[in-house]
Amino acid sequence: MNLRALALEIALEAVRRMDPREGVLRALEGRRFPGEVVLLSLGKAGWTMAAAAREALGSAISRGLVVTKYGHSRGPLEGLEIIEAGHPLPDANSLRAGEKGLGLVENLSSEDTVLLLVSGGGSALFELPWEGIALEDLESLTEQLLRGGADIREINTLRKRLSQVKGGRLAERAFPARVLSLLLSDVVGDAPDAIASGPGVPDVTTREEAREIGIRYNLSLSAEAGRALNRETPKELPHVAWQLIGGVSLLCQEAAEESRRRGFTPWILTTSLDCEAREAGAFFASLARTIRQGKSSFTPPCALIAGGETVVHLRGNGKGGRNQELALAGAFGLEGVPGAVLLSLGSDGTDGPTDAAGGLADWGTLERIRSQGTKSPRNYLEENDAYHALALAGDHIVTGPTGTNVNDLVLLLME
C-alpha cells in the first residue's frame, strides 16, 4: 500500500474509534447502578449517545431527556423525551430544554444516578438564564465579546454566570443524587468544564475573571446580567464523577496506536495545536525536511501527530477550510522531500464551507497543481483557495459526516 493510502487509513481509523456510540458502550460496560437512573443527553451527538446508553443499560434507565440540534434526532427513543433546539445561538427550545432538565434531576435520592451525556453544541442547545435575564441578553453578550475578539474560554466564563445550568450548576441541583458525566470533547485541551460549558462538573473559572473580562471588553449589559457576573459557580462537587470518552487527546492516542500497528514509530507532538493553519503546515514540512536530511531526533519510519484546531485569517475570496489550507501550505516545504505525506483532517467530516474533510500533501502536490491549474500554487494559497488547489492535485479528503466531533488531526507520515 502506498504512503498516501496508509496515512489516510491511519487517520480514518483513529476517527472511527471516536464514535460516540462506541465510547458510551465502553464506558458503561459492566457498570451497575443501585437506584433510579435518570438520563440527560446534551449536544450534537446527544441522540447517538442516548441511544447507546439505552442499548447498554436497557430498562435500568427509568426516564430521560435528549437535547440535540435541529435535524440531528433520528427518531423516538423509548422512555426518553427529545427536544431539538437552536445552535449556534440558543432559542426558546433551548430554554425549554434547560427548564425540563433541571426538573428531571431534582428530588432524587442519594441512591439515584444522573447519567449526563455531553457533546459539543450543548452550550447553545441547553440553557436557562437566571430570572430577569432574557435570550436577548445572552445574544448581546456573545455578540459584543465576539466583536471584541474574545476567545471561547472568555465567552464561556461569562455565559456560565448568566446560567442556571452551566458551570456545574446542573450537578449542584441534582444533589444528593450521584452525577456521572460521559464527555465527548470538541474543545482544545479537553478541559471538562469547557465542554458544553460544564453543566455536570466543578467550574474552574471565577467571578473575578468574569468581572475583568467585562471591563476588558467594555461590555454593555442589562442590570440583571451585570449582577449575574458576580455569581460564583460551584468549585467542589463531591457527588460528581466524569469520564472522557472521546476528545482530541484520545484521537491522537488512537492515531499513534494505529501508526505503530502499521510499522511506524509514533510521536504525539501536541494535543493543543492552536496557531495559523499555514504556519502549522510550514512547520510540519520543515520537520519532514530535517528528518529526511538525517538532522532530527526522529528517524523514519515515523509518524508525527498533532491535534487541536488551527485558524485561518482570510486574505482572499477563495474557498477552503483550515485543514485544507494547512495541507496546501505544507506542500511548499514537501516539494523535493520524497517518502513524506502530510495529512490534516476535521474529525467531523467537514472543513469550512466545503464538502471536504481536509487534505493531503506530498512531494508531488505542487507539480500537480501547476500542470492542471490556471494560477500558481502560491496564488491559490494567498487567495485562501485551498479547496480548488487540492482538487486539481487530487489531494482532497472527503468522508461525509463521521458522527463525531473531536477537533482536528494532523499526521506527518514518513517512510
Protein Blocks (a to p, Z undefined) as FASTA:
>chain_A
ZZklmmmmmmmmmmmmmpmklmmmmmmgopacfbdcddddedjklmmmmmmmmmmnmmml
mbdcddddehiagbjcehiacdddddfbdcfklmmmmmmmmmmmgoiafkbccdddddeh
klmmpccddehiafklmmmmmmmmmmnopafklmmmmmmmmpckgghlmmmmmpcbdcdd
ddddfbehiiaklggoimmbccfbdfklmmmmmmmnopacdfklmmmmmpccdfbdfkbc
cddfbdfklmmmmmmmmmmmnopacddfbfcbccdfklmmmmmmmmmmmmmnopafbdcd
dddddedddddddfbfcdcdfklmmmmmmmmmmgopahiacddddfkopacjbfbfbdcd
dfklmmmmmmmmmbdfklmmmnopmkmmmmmnopaccebjnhiaebjadddddZZ
